[in-house]
Amino acid sequence: MAERRAENWTYRLVFIALAGAIGFAQLLPLHPGPGRIPGPDVLMALAFAWVVMRPDYVPLALLVAVFFLADILFMRPLGLWTALVVLGAEFLRSRSFMLRDMPFLYEWFLVSGVVVAAFLGNALMLAIFAVDQPSLGLTLIGLVATILAYPLVVILGGRGVGVKKIVPGEVDRLGHKQ
């Protein structure tokens, strides 16, 4: 049991390091000036990929802490994007055992639906409170970019660092079935 906890903590630290690297890269002034096309929300895609593959590696408190810090760093309304991502991640976490038997295309469609719901929820909440927001076209570009980037994030940010889906009947080091 202690070995499994150590493995969980190791992967949690890897997740924090990846989130920090993503945040650092997004804060770099690589595209100064107007006319910048929004890229994918790689941090959300990474969180969803890890929650689907190994829900025990990304607990709720870690998600809240990482995304709330991202809200502060990216000057978004505090807690809104965090709440939407946490709701989406918990929805996916509750279906992670079902998704382990399904092909990747089904997982991608389900995650895409959650991403669309998060983007729509964000736009709706910002509109209700009359907060300035990017145009619909830029929001749609970011949405499509996030959906298209998900498979690459699964490959590089998940399986590339050794995170694999729990397979049915898999046993941990102590012989417990997953």
URGIPE-V442946 format. One line per field, one symbol per residue. ss: DSSP state (h for helix, s for strand, l for the rest). psi: psi as a letter, one per 30 degrees, with the letter a starting at -180 (. if undefined). A space follows every 50 residues. Layout:
# URGIPE-V442946
ss: ???
psi: ???
This chain:
# URGIPE-V442946
ss: lhhhhhhhhhhhhhhhhhhhhhhhhhhllllllllllllllhhhhhhhhh hhhlhhhllhhhhhhhhhhhhhhllllllhhhhhhhhhhhhhhhlhhhhl lllhhhhhhhhhhhhhhhhhhhhhhhhhlllllllhhhhhhhhhhhhhhh hhhhhhhhhhhlllllllllslllllsl
psi: eeeeeeeeeeeeeeeeeeeeeeeeeffkifilllgkkkalieeeeeeeee eeeifffileeeeeeefeeeeeeghlkkfeeeeeeeeeeeeeefgeeeff flleeeeeeeeeeeeeeeeeeeeeeeeeghkkllleeeeeeeeeeeeffe eeeeeefdffggklkklkgkkafggkk.
